[in-house]
């Protein structure tokens, strides 16, 4: 297992291990795609590694099985798909003996999605921790997580890579140099999002829609912008994905436009030329306002659950209220 970036997080984990003070519960939080899940399994290795040390050896049976996601005492729970009844049933065994007689590790992903009842179910176990159980939580942000849980966990933030680090990681994953450089810039160093975008056959269609949408903004044609939204390609896996991509990528274009207007180089969005045209058309004050609007809607779109019709209509109305006003 190779950890890209997140040196501060890895260093903190090494310090915990070196001092014999590995926490009973940790929370990794940061944007989607910044390595939270990888760090969670890396931490599970630290708990279970047969050789000890400040880092897992990656070679013992426990490390190998944890990396392959097949260790019987590493239980992964997807917060997006878990009900309170299911969580209680899973946790019921946490105070019992582990399968192999050692430590049992629970990894709960997207913890911020779990409702208050689910979080309270876990809180019971955090308040009276067992020496044989460890909890690792991951969350896109801390909002919505009970303060009583936050106070009982070690908090570690994850961050995107630099564009250069992301490009290197993508090339190691077999991506061509040209695609790696483009994806690293487009995704602002977010390795997880870059890999997901490269795997998604609709990415090119989404980016084409983003360009079409931006052209409509440049022309002041709100109808054309709404029409672009109406014909976004749909996916069975995640019906919110097309709108999410359009909103977040449009926000990047306006961010780049502001950077260009201030004399910098457009480097984050899917079309630097479009951002430069936006920079020439609108004033700095208006671009600041547009960046604020699009950033706010990007935060909304980053949530797993949001109303696509309401969000996209409000997004478009907000932009055109500014550019026409």
N, C-alpha and C positions, 0 to 999 in steps of 0.2 A: 504494500500500500504506500503510495507516494502522496505526501501532503504538499500542495502548492500554496504558497503564501501562508497567511495566518501564523506567522512566526511568533507573534506575541502569545497567541493561544497555545501553541506547542510548548513555548518556553514556560508558561504558567503550569501546564500539566507536568512538565519535567520537574519543576520545582516542588510541586505537590508530592510527586513520587520520590524524589531524592530525600525530602524531609519526612517521608513516611506519613504524610497528611493528605492522602487522596480523599476528597470529600465523599460523603455518602450520596450526595445528589448534586448534579451540575445542570446548568441551562446554557446552551449555545444559542445566541440569537443574532440575526443579521438577515440581509436580503436573501430571497430565494436564489439559490445557485452559488452561494459564497462558501460552500464546503461544510455546512453544519452536520450533515449526515455522515460524511467521511470522518470528521473529527469525533463524532459520537462512537463510531465503530473503532476508531483509533484508541479512544479512551477505554472502551471495553477491553481492548487488548492489554492496556496498561493494568487493568484490574486483574486480568486472567493469565498474563504471560508467565510461563513456568520459570523463566530465567531472571526475572526482575530487572532492575536497572532503571535509568531515567527515561528510557524509551523502550517500547516493545521490541523483542528480538526479531519478530516477523517470520521466525523459522520453526518455532515449537508447534506442537499439535494444536494448542489453544489459539495461538495467533493465526495459524493457517485456517482453522475452521471459522474463526471470527471474521477474517477477511472475506471468506467465501460465503458468509451469512448462513452457516450451517451449524454453529455451535449450539448444543441443546440448552445451555444456560444463558444464552443471549437472546432475549425476547424482544422482538421489534413490534411496536404498536403504531399503526398509522392513525394519527389523530383525525384525519379527514373521514375515516371510515369506521370509527369506533363509537359505540353508544355507551351510556353510563352502565347499563347492565353488562355489556361485554367487558368493559374495563374492570368492573368489580369482580367478575368471574376470573379474569386474568390475574388480578392482584390477590385473589383469595389464597393462591398458592405461594405467595411471596415469603411468608414466614415459615413455610415448610422446608424440607431438605431440598437442596438443588439436585439436579439429575446426577452430577458427578461428584457431589460432596463438597464443592468449593463455593465460590461466590456466584450468585445469580444476578445478571445485569438486565435491567429493563430500559429500553430506548423508546421514548414516546415522541414521535415526530409531530410537527405543526401543532404544538401544545396550545398555542393561543386560540385555536379553533374550538377546543373542547369547552363545553358549557360549564357553568358554575358548579353544577351537581357532579360532573365528572372530576373537576379540579378538587372539590371537597373530598371525593372518594380517595384521591391520591394523597391529599393532605394528611389524612389519618395515618398513612404509612410513613410520611416524612416526619411527623411529630414524634413518632416512636420508632426510629430507624433500627433495623436489624443489622447485626454485624455481617450477616451473610447475604445482604441485598444492597444493590446500588441502583440508583435511578439517574438516567441521562435524558434530559429534555431538550428538544430543539424547537425554536419558534422564529417566525419572521420578524416579530417585534414583541415587546413586553406588554403592549396594550392588551387589556382584557385578562391578564394573568393575575390571580389573587395576590395581594401584597404578602399574605402569610406564606405563600409558596415561594415568592421571590426572596423573602427573608431567610428561608431555609435551604437555599441552593447557592452554589458558587456560580456567579454570572460571568460568562466569557463571550465577548463580541467577535463576530466573524466579519471579514471585509473582502471586497472584490480584489483581484490582482491588479497590478499595473498592466497596461496594454502589452508591454514587452513580456512580462511573466506569463500572461494569458496566451500570447502568441506561441511562446516556447512550449507550454503545456499542450496546446492544440496540435502542434507539429509532432510532439511525442505520441499523441493519440492517433497519428496517421493522417492528419489533415494537411493538405497541400500548403505550401508557404503562402501563396496568394490568398487562399481562403482563410488561413489562420490569421493573417494580418488584418484582413477586412473584418472578420468576425470579432476579433479581439477589440478593435476600435468601435465597431457598431454596438457591441454589448458592454462597452466601458469596463473591460477587464473582468466581467462576470463569467467565469469559466463554465459554470453549470448552464447558464442561459445560452452561452455560445454553442455548447455541445448540443443542447436541445434544439436550437435553431438550425444547426447543420443537419440534424437527424430528421427535421420536420420538412416534408416535401412541399408544404404550403408556404414556407418562409418567403420564397421569392414572390409569391402572389400577394402576401401581406405587405411586403415592402413596396410593391408596385402600387397597391392601394394607398399606402402612406404618401407616396409621391403624388398620386392623383388628388388626394385630399389636400395636400399642401398647395398644389397648383390652383385648386378651387379657392383656397384662402387668399392666394396672391391676386386672383381675379375678383375677389369679393363676391363670389358666387355661392351663396349658402345652399341653394338648391342642389348644385353639383356636389357639394360636400356631403349632404345628406344622402344623395343618390349613391355616392361611393360607399357610404356605410351600409346602405341597404343591399348591396350586391357583394359584400365580403364573402369569401369562400367559407363554408361551414365545415366543422369537424364533428364527428360522432363522439370523440373522446372528451372534448371540452368545448362546449358551445360558446363559452365566454372568451376563448383564446383569441379569435379574430379581432374583437373589439379591444381586448386588452393590449394586443400588439399595436394596433393602430393608435391608441391613445398614448402608450408609452413611447413609441417611436416618433410620433408627432411632437411630443414633449421634448425629445432629444433634438429634433430639428430646430425648435425654437431656442433651446439652450445653446446650440451651435450658432444660431443667428445672433444671439446676444454676444457670444464670444467674438464672432466675426466683426460685429459692429464696434466692439471695443478694441479692435486691432489684432485679435487672436486668430487662430486657425480652427476652422470647423473640423471636428475629429470624432464625434460620438455618434451622430445620426447616420441614417442609411444613404444620405445624399448631401455631400458638402456643398455642391453647387446650388442646390435649392436653399440651403441655409444662408448662403451668401446673398442670394437674391432677396430673401426675406429681410436680411440685414440692411440692404440698400433701400428697401421699400418703406420700412417702418422706423420710427424714432426709437432711441434708447429707452425712453420712459415707457413707450407702448410695448416694446419687446420685453421689458421687465415685467409688465402686467401680464403679458401673454405667457411668459415663463411661469409666473406664479399660478395662473389658472391651470395650465397644462400639468404642472408638477402636482397640484392638488388632486387632479383627476387621475394622475398616474398612481398616487397613493391609494385611491379608491380601487383602481383596476388591479392593484397588486393583491387585493384581498381575494380569497378563494371564491367567495360568494358576493355577487353584485348584480343588479338588474341591468342587463346590457342595453336595453332600449332607453331606459331612463338616463343611464350614464352617458351614452353616446349622444342623445338629443341635448342633454344639458351641456355636455362638452362643446358641441358645435355652437349652441346658442351663446355660450360664454365667450368663445373666440370671436364670433361675428359681431357680438355686441361691442367688443373693443375695436375691431378693425373698421367697423362702419361708423363708430361713434365719435 
